[in-house]
Amino acid sequence: MNKNSLTTAVIAGLAGVAGIANMASAVNLNPDGLGQVLLYPYYTVNNGQDTLLSVVNTTSIGKAVKVRFLEGYNSREVLDFNLFLSPFDVWVAAVFPLSQVTASAPGAAITTSDNSCTAPQFTQGSVNGNGYQQFLNFAYTGTNEDTGPTGLDRTREGHFEMITMSDIIDGSALSVDTTHVGGVPPGCAAASAGAKTKAELAFETGTDTVAPSSGIFGSAAVVNVGQGTYYAYNSDAIDGFTSVKLDSPTGSLSPSLSDVNDVGLATATSYVFDDGALLTSVYTAGATTGIDAVSSIFMAADIFNEYESDDTLGSVGTDWVVNFPTKRFYVDTLYNTSAPTQPFEESFEDSPSGDGLSCTLIGITIYDREENTTTPTGCGFSPCPPGQPPSSLCHETNVITFNANGTNSILGSGLTSNIAPIGSAGWVGLDLTQTNGTNNAHQLNPSTNGNVFTGLPITGFEALNFVTGDSGSILSNYSGAYRHRISRLCTNGGGACS
């Protein structure tokens, strides 16, 4: 290599490093797991299960975090509250079926033995000596009804998110109230009693915080103590989400994923890694346009994962959790009066597929472990759902089962579709670029610099369970969870994105 070529290569390399170093200035899915926002693709209390969760503050700065749980049909909110993390703090909680407290109760609830401050505190009742708060159906009943089920059993599965609203200024009143002293923050009890600190915890003063930095990570696990199953996963970490503080009191839909912004607040830029290239896409910030920046980092043309389903081994089962974390902003008139909009096809409130549905067409290809393959014809999913378009996923949180007969879900999900497998094991590809002809081919709105992502915004994982029967003193129940793999498709004026 000659000197000029070497110099050019070095400069290009430095530019690449600089681009990576500046990723915090644009929203991105951080592969290292730290961020300002965490997305947890699934919770459930079905089938005798609880969902355990944690969030960790890796920094020396206190964090104010909005915690929001969203049900699985249409991602209407079932609970939100503010969480205040001390420097280097960990907060843990458990989502459990409320029937553990009241036998006939149909819904879910959350409890914690952790001392970190929440506003409000969990004071509805006591379970195992700790306070709890049940999930609520107010966001999809009465004047808020959206054609989905209205009972509390709708709260039993879905997904949740944590959005860092701000950093808490060290030494401020809010910092003093919420920072652990001897393992206990001194201001939580005063907040719940209505003292001055309650206003501070609810952000009514707005004087003790600044724009949030990065540095939180999280994980969750769906666990059944009686069966010995434990499906654990890491949350998705979104970095570069906001350049300003997003403080919001409890009882508010703000902040949401649509509040993504760049410095200056007029735009929302995303960085997406695609086949070794760093793609930059600029979107107009705003309630119905900024969400495209977040969707772009989750856009997938295809998703891939494995399955196993074999009764000869005792019992082997597989579920795929396929979550569309931004779908509500395109199909729910609560967030978008023009719903449905790209890249989704059907409004939840007025879906031709029926009440409680917002279906989107996908393609399915199945391979066993010896390369035998098939592309399902007809409805694709089995048994064929009446009145729905073929091979469709119709909720914001979907669970795909893999059974030759029936739709038994190892997660006990009520939001299932079934794929009849080839043999006992193999892998499946879901093509997310399919369309039913009423919309562009699942294309995200073009960025202002012309980038167009084709597919759908997804996250999720495969849950796998082996039950090998009575093995005497040897544990015979095994479980695991494996993140989906994806491919991306981005074009710009007929060429490649940049």
Stockholm file with secondary structure:
# STOCKHOLM 1.0

chainA/1-498         MNKNSLTTAVIAGLAGVAGIANMASAVNLNPDGLGQVLLYPYYTVNNGQDTLLSVVNTTSIGKAVKVRFLEGYNSREVLDFNLFLSPFDVWVAAVFPLSQVTASAPGAAITTSDNSCTAPQFTQGSVNGNGYQQFLNFAYTGTNEDTGPTGLDRTREGHFEMITMSDIIDGSALSVDTTHVGGVPPGCAAASAGAKTKAELAFETGTDTVAPSSGIFGSAAVVNVGQGTYYAYNSDAIDGFTSVKLDSPTGSLSPSLSDVNDVGLATATSYVFDDGALLTSVYTAGATTGIDAVSSIFMAADIFNEYESDDTLGSVGTDWVVNFPTKRFYVDTLYNTSAPTQPFEESFEDSPSGDGLSCTLIGITIYDREENTTTPTGCGFSPCPPGQPPSSLCHETNVITFNANGTNSILGSGLTSNIAPIGSAGWVGLDLTQTNGTNNAHQLNPSTNGNVFTGLPITGFEALNFVTGDSGSILSNYSGAYRHRISRLCTNGGGACS
#=GR chainA/1-498 SS CCHHHHHHHHHHHHHHHHHHHTGGGSEEECTTSCBSEEEEEEEECCTTCEEEEEEEECSSSEEEEEEEEEETTTCCEEEEEEEEECTTCEEEEEEEEGGGTSTTCCSEEEECCCCSEEESCCCSEEETTEEEEECCCGGGSGGGCCSSCCSGGGGGEEEEEEEEEEEECTTSHHHHHHSCBTTBCTTHHHHHTTCHHHHHHTTSSCCSEECCCCCEEEEEEEEETTTTEEEEEECEEEESCCSSCCCCCSSCCCSCGGGCCCTTSSEEEEEEEETTEEEEEEEECSTTTTHHHHHHHHEESEEEEEEECCGGGSEEEEEEEEECTTTHHHHCTTTCTTCSCTTCCCCSTTCTTCTTCCCEECEEEEEETTSCEECCCTTSSSSCCTTSCSSEECSSEEEEECCSSSCCCTTCCSSEEECCCSSSEEEEEEETTCCCSSSSSSBCCCCTTCCEEBSEECEEEEEEEEECCCCTTSCCEEEEEEECEEECCEEETTEECC
#=GC SS_cons         CCHHHHHHHHHHHHHHHHHHHTGGGSEEECTTSCBSEEEEEEEECCTTCEEEEEEEECSSSEEEEEEEEEETTTCCEEEEEEEEECTTCEEEEEEEEGGGTSTTCCSEEEECCCCSEEESCCCSEEETTEEEEECCCGGGSGGGCCSSCCSGGGGGEEEEEEEEEEEECTTSHHHHHHSCBTTBCTTHHHHHTTCHHHHHHTTSSCCSEECCCCCEEEEEEEEETTTTEEEEEECEEEESCCSSCCCCCSSCCCSCGGGCCCTTSSEEEEEEEETTEEEEEEEECSTTTTHHHHHHHHEESEEEEEEECCGGGSEEEEEEEEECTTTHHHHCTTTCTTCSCTTCCCCSTTCTTCTTCCCEECEEEEEETTSCEECCCTTSSSSCCTTSCSSEECSSEEEEECCSSSCCCTTCCSSEEECCCSSSEEEEEEETTCCCSSSSSSBCCCCTTCCEEBSEECEEEEEEEEECCCCTTSCCEEEEEEECEEECCEEETTEECC
//
